[in-house]
Amino acid sequence: MKIGGFQKVSLIDYPGRISAVVFTQGCNFRCPFCHNPELVDPERFEGLSPEAEILTFLEKRKGRLDAVVITGGEPTLQPELTPFIIHLKAMGYRIKLDTNGALPDVLEEMLGRKLVDYVAMDIKAPLQRYSEVTKTKTDGQRILKSISLIMGSGVDYEFRTTAVKSLLAPEDLEEIGRLVPGAKRFVLQKFVPTKTLDRSYIHESSYSDGELKAIVEKLAAIVEKATHR
């Protein structure tokens, strides 16, 4: 797999679990506010982390770590994702997959084979604005299929949206919530302009905590649990 980074321990990436985090290199979206540009923009790619060394490390940490989070970039682009996860499951790790949901066929295989224990899907925009926000041609039906697969899978999951004030009005964020009615968990992520794919977004303003709280209160009528961070 093309692994662009590795975090040996995290207490926050997998709710309630101590995890390691694998960052895959490459993405099919070009969201200007992306906070991992070195995993998205080929001109900013850095050297790859050796997969064998990561697997050796994780083998030695069995019993100390509970889980491995696979994020990106977009992990479902990786042809070697399935054998990589199978290897980790054989070690006894729980797997959390972060995805943009653009490749539902891959997601369907992962869920069907019970290879993931937690899925976090980023929903970028209301369906009709997906291509505008992601800066790529996006098939909204694929996004809807991924949402349906996740909600019907029986695994733990969350949906999340980065609340970029200049791109997504409060009404947009409520409309995103209506794409996942009854979802177990919907998270609004505060946009923090520290590192972005489009460098002009460094100067963007963010929603205040109070503004996010007000939006979350409206989302709470649509989903089972809404929160912000």
Steps between C-alpha positions, in 0.01 A plus 500: 500500500605857447535618858581867532521512879465299819405604853605245758234583758180703516242538773250695288472349151302190598237581763569311820804318361877543502604488138775546248424704188600413144481787248464388139633713216273619218145631474235532230364826643664843503315673781674837537471494880664155536736497799718216364629656174817291511281191454289647218716721278762292311731802495505492881536124541779397734679167528292193571507319833605135454199274547712214632644718779151613603371143511802396708434784744133407530587134554714602798227725641229235512327524836612860552308650210134417442450618145639638177343799328548515123455849363641717225488626241234251398574142611251332267716600202770259618492165314681334792253622764320167542810280557644769729188498718483119497856496636405744777185307590709183529705683763180567695460868428172682462490712183358847450477621141476869410355554153339756273251239377573553130577130443204309645597172332818487707307593811244228425777239483655618827167491681387175340817324608481655849843654462417828672358570844441874471446724195527879498372652178556862410203662329639800321193693388133478405471254215446757226812692606742208531697567183525869587636437848729204420630662179450169320215340307315301765217250454249578771344154469827347615493720808143396574587132453787527746274669755244220461765228528644648818167558672382148415825324586462444873850637566574810706513815293488876483445756229686826516524828315765768517309823548678747269307823542566642154391176328222365719224717646303376802224395258752290306609324819139423588445365149803272544339372820189411303712265288547281811166508686514295817879457485663383823748786502554813295799721576555857386873563490615856555719619213840596637700682229852392586594284199288474185516363147407841361729737686251788466278316751755575772330839525145363529287580802340217695165445664511588868427233759169674567404493134588131472301424813193667352532294180553180699178568692311499169680187379400325822144487367620308192758253632527288814797694632656822371812662637785730403870509564 
